[in-house]
Structures are given as C-alpha cells and as structure tokens.
Amino acid sequence: MSSKAITRVTVLNGGPSAEREVSLVSGTEIASALRGEGYTVSIIDAGENLASEISASNPDVVFNALHGRLGEDGCVQGLLEWMQVPYTHSGVYSSALAMDKEKTKDIYRSVGLPVAASMLVPKSEILHTHPMPAPYVVKPYNEGSSVGVYIVNIGDDPIANITEELPNILMVEEFIPGYELTVTVIDGNALTVTNIITDGWYDFEAKYENGGSYHEIPAKVPSEIYEACIEYAERAHKSLNCRGLSRTDFRWDKELGLAGLKLLETNTQPGMTPTSLAPEQAAYKGISFGDLVRWMVEDASCNR
C-alpha cells in the first residue's frame, strides 16, 4: 500500500457462491467495525456489474469479505489486480491454490507437512462403491464452510443420494477421529490453537448457528501437539504464499500422538462473523475486531 492516507474502503460481500449468506454477515460486521475506525465505507453485493460498481465507489482499498468460489478462488483477486485496486487477503495464485483442497495437499506434502489421505472421485462412482475403506468423508474439493459434506461410517452402504448441486468430481478423504483444531496466522505469525467442540460433525450449522459449537481457546492439548499446530500453520501459510490473514484446519487422533495430527486445508479468507474463529483468536491475543480489520486494510496492496 502507498503512503497515501486510506479513507475510503469498499467491502465486497454476498456473491453467488454457496457461502453467500455467511459472506453477507461477514461483510456487515467488517463494515461496521471499519466505520468505527473512522473509514468511509461502501458495501457491494458482488454480482455481474462488480467492476463498474467498484469503480463507482472509488475506493482506496477493497476489503474482500467474499467466501467460496469466484470470491475466494483468485477470480475477484484477478479483477482487482487488473483494476489496480489494493485489496486484502491473499493474491491470485495463492487464493486459487488454497481453494483447491487436493492441490493444497500437494503443496503440503512437498514441504513435509502431514495430511489426511484423500483422492478425487467421480460422483457417479461414490453412489455405488466405497472409494476407500470406511470411515471416510465426501466433500467438494473447492468449497468451504463444510458445504456438501457427507460422512460414511464403518458398516454404512455407499451414499445413495448426493445433492445435484455438487460437482461431478468430489474429494474422498479419510475420516480422522478426535479433535478439530484450527490456527489463525496473521502476517506469517500464528496466534493460538482452538479446539472446536461439537456434539457431532463440525458442519455448516455448527460453524454458524449460535450454540452450534464450543471453542476451547487455547486448546487443552499436549504441548507437543499445540506447538506442532503453530509450526505447521505458519509453514502452510508460507508454502502457499498466503498474505494477510489465513486459518489452517487440523484433525488430531490423540491415540496416535503426534502421528495423528493431520492438516486438512488452509482458508485464505476465513469467516468474519460473530462466531468466527479468526476474530476470536485475535481477541484472545488482545487484538480487537476493529484493530484486526484496520490492520488488514493497512496491509492491503496489489501484486499479492
């Protein structure tokens, strides 16, 4: 970002992805906090006239609060690079790479990070056969917020019905029992580890509905696991060339010790809703929501 004072911020939210409703909430929270920090804020519900609407708002910075495909996968980032408008979060390449969970795992493996075993399988095959021994998880390889996730347990038949909205190629991933852990990284530095406690699977409702999950912060896990999560999250952020803020998710089977800790994915644009994990970790470290979004605005740039 240049030394020119930043006064006008345009927040992008909504959009056409499966995570539209979450993005609308994130954008509202961000805009309110930015106004509290003294910025002049416009909000755009991203649609087909996005480029002209961004131009009309004449922003110093765009705060990208979009979630899911088109907003989080490098598409909007490419538009903003073309327009030469500074923006938050990761750049085109990192955003596209992190949105593809299988390609993300290829990068993790290349730098020695442990991952859950997975494969890409045609949806038609999943309906009739078990692609790997149960238990396993079936999910899109390029969506977030636990959209379209199915769990197949030992003894279950193959999934009989998968919603038509899901793509023809899906990820099948080993199910790792135990803890759901996550780490937020800001400017390359990990904040802390959260243990996400739910009655069942950490699905869309558990993530975003009040009372859907309990966040234990910091996670009460052995120091070896805590320190490994911190190190792995920072390495994941760096290996994917992320910028600004990211959040890396883990599963940990405590029966296997350190060998049971596996990375699932890195989110380049984590949720910024009242129940979201990244703002909660920042608050635990003494960073208010206003301070967090102000830093993200000040960190914004092109060529990310």
PERALIN-V695502 format. One record per run of one state. SS is the DSSP state (H for helix, E for strand, L for the rest). FROM is the first residue (numbers start at 1). LEN is the number of residues. Records with the same first field share a line. If there is no record, write none. Layout:
SS = FROM-LEN / FROM-LEN
This chain:
L = 1-7 / 14-6 / 37-3 / 46-4 / 58-3 / 65-10 / 84-3 / 88-4 / 100-1 / 111-4 / 116-2 / 127-9 / 140-10 / 153-16 / 175-4 / 187-2 / 198-6 / 209-5 / 218-5 / 240-5 / 253-1 / 268-9 / 285-4 / 300-1 / 302-3
E = 8-6 / 40-6 / 61-4 / 87-1 / 115-1 / 118-5 / 136-4 / 150-3 / 169-6 / 179-8 / 189-9 / 214-4 / 245-8 / 261-7 / 301-1
H = 20-17 / 50-8 / 75-9 / 92-8 / 101-10 / 123-4 / 204-5 / 223-17 / 254-7 / 277-8 / 289-11
